[in-house]
Each structure stands twice: as structure tokens, then as C-alpha cells.
């Protein structure tokens, strides 16, 4: 299903494994948004534009080396035939780091497109002369760009107006203002002796909002000190942290990130090569 051409936000994805994506694009938030005409997502297979009898899209690299490289001809032909939404990004470990800020920027436009690499990579002329840029979802290696495409499409699509039913949800989620999202609870109020915090059952909406802000700040200070440092806290943020002290370690405003932060932060030596 390609949706209605009059949809407000268009996304084109180029992949030699369209079945990897089509199922996910037909369910949950993305599927409902396509049915409603809010998203026009089109998946294109470059093999359809291959010219040899075997529909080849890859060949051996010049200069030797292991593996195969995606050829420029099928990708250029596929993109030129589809006339996709721009900007067009190659998903690559060498690309710009994709984050919530970048997702919000893309959601403000009319659409974008992605090229999924496979094998040992994509001919450099695709990156230099066909695409408008490159995106990376992190410092690790995948077999291809399809999993990364799912991440980028969902992160951007949920910020498109109307895609998420509750318009406040994207605003309150992690990274929207450089802090992680606060903890969430639902029924039952007590489960195996673990109780939902009293403030969430109080009915005092202003107090709930302050508690949530305090939890979001403390969680960010503890787990992601790269996003927020104690000396960056505003007076209002310090006040809510003091109002709702951490029962395990005391007020977060009096100390830096807890020891858990160093445990949660990845050691550069543990990272896989891009």
C-alpha cells in the first residue's frame, strides 16, 4: 500500500529487501497514519531498475577487498524514476548522528527519503552525487540500512501533526527538551509489594507535573550526564528536585551524577567499529 498521493507527509525508502519494511509500515501508529492519509510512505526496490538478466545490484570493489558493493546504476535509476521527497539520505555508519533534534527538523518539512545500504557498502558516487546527506543511528554495525530506516521513519513520523493521537505525547517524551522521560505507572496501584508513588494517585495535577519534572531531571542527571549537568539546572528545576528528594541518594541538586551514570555510560573501548 502506497497511500494517497495527497498525503501531507511523504517518505520514500529505497531497499533491496522491501519485505523487511512493508510489514512494519502497515501496523500500529504508522499504519493508522497511512490509512488516514497523513503519511504517504513508498518503498522502492532498486532491483527493478537493474539491467542484467540476474537483476544484479552489487559488484566487486575496485582495488580488491572482501564483500560486494552496491552499484550506482540501479540506485540512480530507481531514485530518478521515483522522484522522491527530498532531502534524500544514505543510511551510513559515516553519516551525521540521527537524534531527536534531527527528527524534529525533518518533521517540519514536507517529507524526506532514505537509501538503505547492503553488503560491504554503497558506491561512493551515490553519496556524493545522488543523496543530499548521510545519517547514522549509532556507533554499531548492521547488515543493512533497513533496521535504521525503521528507526528514522518512526521517530520522524510520530512528530508529524496528527500522527500521534495525543498531541502532548511527543512533547513530553525523552529528549524533547534534553531530558529523559519521567517514569510511567498504570494499574494495579500495588503489585507484589511495589506501590505506585502516592503523588500520582493524589489528584493534584500541579503536584504531579512537578513530580514528573523532578523524576525526568534526576533520571537524566543519573543516566545521561552528557545531556544535562547539575550546573545547568535552573532555579525552578532545583526547587522541584528539592521538593521531591531521591529516597535512595538524597537531593540531586547537592551532588553531581550518581555512580550509576558511570556504569550506564559506554566505555569507548567497548564500542563496535562503524
C-alpha positions, 0 to 999 in steps of 0.5 A: 500500500502506497497511500494517497498521493495527497498525503501531507507527509511523504517518505520514500525508502529505497531497499533491496529487501522491501519485505523487511519494511512493508510489514512494519509500515502497515501496523500500529501508529504508522499504519493508522497514519497511512490509512488516514492519509497523513503519511504517504510512505513508498518503498522502492526496490532498486532491483527493478531498475537493474539491467542484467538478466540476474537483476544484479545490484552489487559488484566487486570493489575496485582495488580488491577487498572482501564483500560486494558493493552496491552499484550506482546504476540501479540506485540512480535509476530507481531514485530518478524514476521515483522522484522522491521527497527530498532531502534524500539520505544514505543510511551510513555508519559515516553519516551525521548522528540521527537524534531527536533534534534531527527528527524534529527538523525533518518533521517540519518539512514536507517529507524526506527519503532514505537509501538503505545500504547492503553488503560491504557498502554503497558506491561512493558516487551515490553519496556524493552525487545522488543523496543530499546527506548521510545519517547514522543511528549509532556507533554499531554495525548492521547488515543493512540500512533497513533496521535504521530506516525503521528507526528514522521513519518512526521517530520522524513520523510520530512528530508529524501533526496528527500522527500521534493521537495525543498531541502532548505525547511527543512533547513530553517524551525523552529528549524533547527538551534534553531530558529523559522521560519521567517514569510511567505507572498504570494499574494495579496501584500495588503489585507484589509489594511495589506501590505506585508513588502516592503523588500520582494517585493524589489528584493534584495535577500541579503536584504531579507535573512537578513530580514528573519534572523532578523524576525526568531531571534526576533520571537524566542527571543519573543516566545521561550526564552528557545531556544535562549537568547539575550546573545547568539546572535552573532555579525552578528545576532545583526547587522541584528536585528539592521538593521531591528528594531521591529516597535512595541518594538524597537531593540531586541538586547537592551532588553531581551524577550518581555512580550509576551514570558511570556504569550506564555510560559506554566505555569507548573501548567497548564500542563496535567499529562503524 
